[in-house]
Amino acid sequence: MKYSFKYAILFFVAFVAMLQNKAGAQDLQVINVQVEQQSHPIGIATATPRFSWQISSGKRAVKQVAYEILVATSKANLEKNIGDAWSSGKINSDEALLIPYNGSILKSNRYYYIKI
């Protein structure tokens, strides 16, 4: 199904999150956040964008075992961990490539803020 640019142009700003492992001793960092394979997208012509990211750690052999994606309509909501457009909830998965958006209908010509 094709989407008209008039209704599907979405603006995203990537917001990078810090994670901690179970021991809490070593911080992990989410890096290279992308929306539809773009690092700093200005407009996305789809109603269901896909998210990708990588993790970085100072320790060896660290891997992702779960993720949560928050999409918010404001930085303030995101800073409070409120995904008012969408929250994936905790997903037990090592996947971090082309994860589809599954939230409320996104509006064109708006900024959305993302936290992984």
C-alpha positions, -999 to 999 in steps of 0.1 A, spaced: 0 0 0 14 34 -9 11 64 13 7 100 1 36 123 11 10 148 22 -1 125 50 29 104 57 59 128 60 71 122 95 99 140 112 120 122 138 147 131 162 167 102 176 172 102 213 199 79 226 193 60 258 218 46 284 212 10 296 227 -10 325 233 -47 327 219 -68 355 249 -61 378 245 -24 372 283 -20 370 288 -14 333 268 11 313 258 2 278 251 28 252 226 27 223 243 41 192 236 45 155 199 49 160 181 49 126 146 53 113 140 37 79 178 33 76 185 70 81 205 84 109 189 119 110 158 116 89 141 148 78 110 131 65 98 95 63 72 85 37 57 56 55 30 52 82 50 23 98 86 33 101 112 8 112 139 14 138 174 0 140 202 6 165 235 -9 179 248 -12 214 282 -3 226 300 -13 258 334 -11 273 331 -48 282 337 -77 258 310 -102 248 281 -80 259 249 -86 239 213 -72 239 187 -95 254 157 -72 254 147 -37 242 119 -11 246 111 16 221 94 48 231 80 73 206 68 106 220 54 138 207 77 159 229 111 158 245 95 164 279 74 132 276 104 113 265 125 125 294 97 112 317 97 79 298 63 85 284 58 71 249 25 89 242 27 79 205 39 44 212 57 22 237 67 -13 226 69 -25 262 98 -47 271 105 -71 243 128 -100 251 148 -102 219 183 -96 206 168 -81 174 179 -45 167 173 -42 129 143 -28 112 119 -32 141 84 -19 129 65 9 145 32 -5 159 16 25 176 -11 51 170 -13 68 136 16 92 131 7 127 119 25 144 90 47 175 95 54 167 132 85 159 152 86 126 171 112 117 196 126 82 200 142 64 229 156 29 227 
